[in-house]
Every structure is written in structure tokens, then in C-alpha cells.
């Protein structure tokens, strides 16, 4: 399926966009947002309506939730990567300061 193919491809590409990629839940949320946006556009052609306003509020809520959950996923992924590096022996060095003159 799509998820398996995507996972296979990601194993062969670099990590440049690792924290920008959506996980499966994020892709599902993005598809839902896209469908809602299409519904709002379709209803907007008929002029202003109460249904359109309700859908716009729902769309805004979906977008905000998507932004929050996507940020949470990136944060969890970053923490996982840091833990992995620390297990491999990575250390945190203090920045060197310039000597006083």
C-alpha cells in the first residue's frame, strides 16, 4: 500500500526533510482538510449561508489541530533522534567563549 511504498522510499533518501514530512495520521488530517476546503468552495458558489459558516469554523479547527499535532509529532521525532544519538555516545559540549582581553 501507499504507506509501505513511502516507507521504503524514505529509507533510500536523505534526512533533509525528515522533520517536514507528515506521518500517516498527518497525511490523513491533510486529506480531511482538503475535502473540507472543497466543500466550503462548493457551498460558497451558492452565496452566503449558515452551512458555509459552520464548515469554515470546522475547517479552521481542523487546521489548528493539524498544526498542533504536526508540531507534536516533529517534537517527538526530534526527541527520539536525540535519545538515539545519546545512546550511540554523542555528548553535549559547552560553547567556547572568547577569551577576555
Buried (B, 14 or more C-beta within 10 A) or exposed (E): EEEEEEEEEEEEEEEEEEEEBBBEEBBEBBEBBEEBBEBBEEBEEEEEEEEBEEBBEBBEEBBEEBEEBBEEBBEEBEEEEEEEEEEEEEEEEEEEEEEEE
